[in-house]
């Protein structure tokens, strides 16, 4: 790599690059959520349902309070979505072991199946994009995303072991 290439690679992005990044983020989000939105529509669900299903699936036994902290929505909004998911058999609530007022959330078998259907398609989409970008680009993209996340939430993103036993 020449000195000029190194300098260009480390130069801060210009206004047009930043605006194009914003635009790309909008298009990427639209396309990333499109298939999941179609699946959710089959159930009469929206993106709020998807987020609840995803985070309950990712954190079995999560408390309602912790879920509210992640989603940053009102208790009333969560109550409406969660109530529907419980009523339709996607999520179960059980009392906490020490504090019976605490509600712990878990996906049912039906909820796990829906979460896998939704997340599977999104995982494939990300895998395709990463395969085309290469390992350095993937790590750079991860760092950019972490930079967009509020400081208070960054600790959530330490690497977890892969579900298949890989690193």
N, C-alpha and C positions, 0 to 999 in steps of 0.2 A: 504494500500500500504506500502511495506517495504521501509526502507531507501535506499536499493540497487535499488529497482524499480524506486524510485523517482530520484535517481542519474542517472540511465541509461536513463530515459525519458528526462532529462535535458541536457545530454551530447551532445556536437556538433556532427553532423553526420560525419562519416569517409569518406575517399576517395571513397570506393566502394559504400556506400549508396548514395553519391552525384552523382556518375556516373550512378547508377541505376535510380536515380531520373531524370537525363537528358534523359536517354533512355525511361523511362516511359512517360515523357513529349512528346517526339517524337511520340511514339506509340499512346498516348492519342489524340494528335492533328490530327494525320492521321485518326484515327477512328472517331473523333468528326466531322471532315470536310467531310468525305467520302459521306454520304448521301446528304449533301448540295451540294457537287460538282456534284453529279449525277443530281440533280434538276437543277442546274445552266447550266449544259451541254445541257439540253433540250432547253434552250434559246440561246445557244451560248455565255454564260457568264462565267466569271471566278471568282476567289476569290475577286478580286478588286471590281467587281460589287456587290458581297455579302456585303462587308464592307460598301460600299457607301449606299446600300439599308438599311442595318441594322442601321447605324448611322443617316441617314436622318429620318428613322422611329422612332428611339429612341428620336430624337431631332427635332420635326416638326418646320419648320421655321428657321432651322440652316442656317447660312451664308456659302457661299463657303469658305471664309477665315477661319471660325471656323472648317469646315470640313477638310480643308487642315492641320490645326493645329493638329487635332485628328489623321488623317491618316499618317501624315508626309510623304507625297509623293509630287512629283512636280506638279505644276499647269498644266503642259502639260499632265501628266499621268491622273490626275483627269479629265481634260477637255475631254479627249478621252472617258473615262468610263461614265462620267456624260452625255456627248453628246449623247451617245448611249441610255442611260436610259431615257433621255428626249425624244429623237426621237421615241423610241418604246413605250412611254406612261406610264412609271413606275414612273417618277418623273416630277413634274412641278416646274418651276422657276418663281418667281415673283419679281418685284423690291421692295426694302426696302421702308418703309413709309416716311422716311426723306431723305434718299439718294437713288435716283433712279438708281444709278450705282450699288448699292449693290444688290446681288441676294440671295433671300431666297428660300430654297428648301423644298419641301414637297412630300410625296408619294401620288400618285393617288390611286384610289380604286384598280387598277391592281397591283400597287406597294405594297400596304398593304397586298393584298392576297399572293403575292410572299414572302414578308418578313415573314408573319405568317407561311407559309409553310416551309420555311427554318429554322426559329427560333423555330418553334414548335417541330421539330425533335430534335434539339439540346437541347432544354429545357427538353424534355423527357429523353434524354441521361444523362443530369446532374442530373435530379431528381432521376433516377434509382441509379446512383452512390452515391448520397447523402443519399438515403434511406438505402443503405447498409452500409454506413460509420458511421452514427449516428451524433447527433447534435454537439458534441465536435470536431469530426473529420472535419465536414463541416466548422465550424468556424476556425479551424486550417488551413485548406486548403485555405480558403479565406485570411487568414493572410499571408500565404506563397505566394499566387498570388500577393497580395498587395506589398509584399517585392520585387517581381520581376519587378514591375511597377516603372518607373522613378518617383522620388520625385515630379517633376512638374505636374504629372498627377494623383497623389494619391487623390487629393481633389475632383476629379470627382466621387469618389466611396463612398460617404456618402450613407447610406441606403435610398432608395426611397420607398415611400409607394407602396404596392402591387396594381396591376391594379384591383384586385377584391375587394379592400377596406380593405384587411387585412394588417398586419404590416409588 
